[in-house]
Amino acid sequence: MEIHRHFDEELSSLKEKLLFMAGLAESMIYKAVKSLAERDESLFKEVNEAEVKVNHLQIEIDELCLRLLALRQPMATDLRFITSAMKINSELERIGDLAVNIIQRAAVLIKQPQLKPLIDIPRMADLTQKMVKDSLDAFINRDVDLARLVLTRDDEVDALKDQVFRELLTFMLGDQSTIPRALELILVSRHLERIGDHATNICEDVIYLVQGKDIRHHIEEERKS
C-alpha cells in the first residue's frame, strides 16, 4: 500500500513538472513575439532566463521518469504514461528553443525600420500558445477529444504561415532592400509553425497513451474520420 502511495505521489510530481514546463514554454512564445511586435528588447532577458529553467526541468523530468521505470517497473497504462512523458518533455524543450530562435530574429529586426505592421505572426503565436496549453491539458486529463481538436488547429497555423510568406514575397519582389527583413520574418513564421508541430506531436502521444494507437504516420486519415 505504501509503495503504491509513493508511486502515485511521484506520478503527480511528474505531471506538475510537465505542466510548469509547458507554462514556461507558453510564456516564452508570448514574450518572444511581443518583443518583436512591440520592439521591446527588455523581454529578451526574460525569455533567455526561462530557457535555462526549461533546460533544467528537462533534466529533472528525464531523471524522474528513468527512476520510475527502473524502480517501479510500471505496467500497461502507467508504462505508456511515463514513456509518453519523456517524449513530451523533449517536445517542450524544443518549443523553448524555438522561442529563443524567435528572440534572435527579433534582436535583428528591431534594430531596423519596421517592414510592416505585424498581424498574422501574432495570430500564429496566439494559436500555437493555445495548442501547447491544450496539448498538455489533454495529456494530463487523458482527453483524446481535446487532443484531436489540437491536431485540426495545426492546419490554421500552416495556413497563416503560407499567408505570411505570400505577403512578404510581394514586398521582396517590389523592393529588394526589404529582402533581409522579410526573410527574418519568414523565419519567425517557420519557428511558430514548428512549435505547432511539436504541440501536435504531444497530442499524438496522448492518443497513444489513452488508446494504445500510434497515429504519427496516419494523421490525415485520423482527421478525415
C-alpha positions, 0 to 999 in steps of 0.5 A, spaced: 500 500 500 505 504 501 509 503 495 503 504 491 502 511 495 509 513 493 508 511 486 502 515 485 505 521 489 511 521 484 506 520 478 503 527 480 510 530 481 511 528 474 505 531 471 506 538 475 513 538 472 510 537 465 505 542 466 510 548 469 514 546 463 509 547 458 507 554 462 514 556 461 514 554 454 507 558 453 510 564 456 516 564 452 512 564 445 508 570 448 514 574 450 518 572 444 513 575 439 511 581 443 518 583 443 518 583 436 511 586 435 512 591 440 520 592 439 521 591 446 528 588 447 527 588 455 523 581 454 529 578 451 532 577 458 526 574 460 525 569 455 533 567 455 532 566 463 526 561 462 530 557 457 535 555 462 529 553 467 526 549 461 533 546 460 533 544 467 526 541 468 528 537 462 533 534 466 529 533 472 523 530 468 528 525 464 531 523 471 524 522 474 521 518 469 528 513 468 527 512 476 520 510 475 521 505 470 527 502 473 524 502 480 517 501 479 517 497 473 510 500 471 505 496 467 500 497 461 497 504 462 502 507 467 508 504 462 505 508 456 504 514 461 511 515 463 514 513 456 509 518 453 512 523 458 519 523 456 517 524 449 513 530 451 518 533 455 523 533 449 517 536 445 517 542 450 524 543 450 524 544 443 518 549 443 523 553 448 528 553 443 524 555 438 522 561 442 529 563 443 530 562 435 524 567 435 528 572 440 534 572 435 530 574 429 527 579 433 534 582 436 535 583 428 529 586 426 528 591 431 534 594 430 531 596 423 525 600 420 519 596 421 517 592 414 510 592 416 505 592 421 505 585 424 498 581 424 498 574 422 505 572 426 501 574 432 495 570 430 500 564 429 503 565 436 496 566 439 494 559 436 500 555 437 500 558 445 493 555 445 495 548 442 501 547 447 496 549 453 491 544 450 496 539 448 498 538 455 491 539 458 489 533 454 495 529 456 494 530 463 486 529 463 487 523 458 482 527 453 483 524 446 477 529 444 481 535 446 487 532 443 484 531 436 481 538 436 489 540 437 491 536 431 485 540 426 488 547 429 495 545 426 492 546 419 490 554 421 497 555 423 500 552 416 495 556 413 497 563 416 504 561 415 503 560 407 499 567 408 505 570 411 510 568 406 505 570 400 505 577 403 512 578 404 514 575 397 510 581 394 514 586 398 521 582 396 519 582 389 517 590 389 523 592 393 529 588 394 532 592 400 526 589 404 529 582 402 533 581 409 527 583 413 522 579 410 526 573 410 527 574 418 520 574 418 519 568 414 523 565 419 519 567 425 513 564 421 517 557 420 519 557 428 511 558 430 509 553 425 514 548 428 512 549 435 505 547 432 508 541 430 511 539 436 504 541 440 501 536 435 506 531 436 504 531 444 497 530 442 499 524 438 502 521 444 496 522 448 492 518 443 497 513 444 497 513 451 489 513 452 488 508 446 494 504 445 494 507 437 500 510 434 497 515 429 504 519 427 504 516 420 496 516 419 494 523 421 490 525 415 486 519 415 485 520 423 482 527 421 478 525 415 474 520 420 
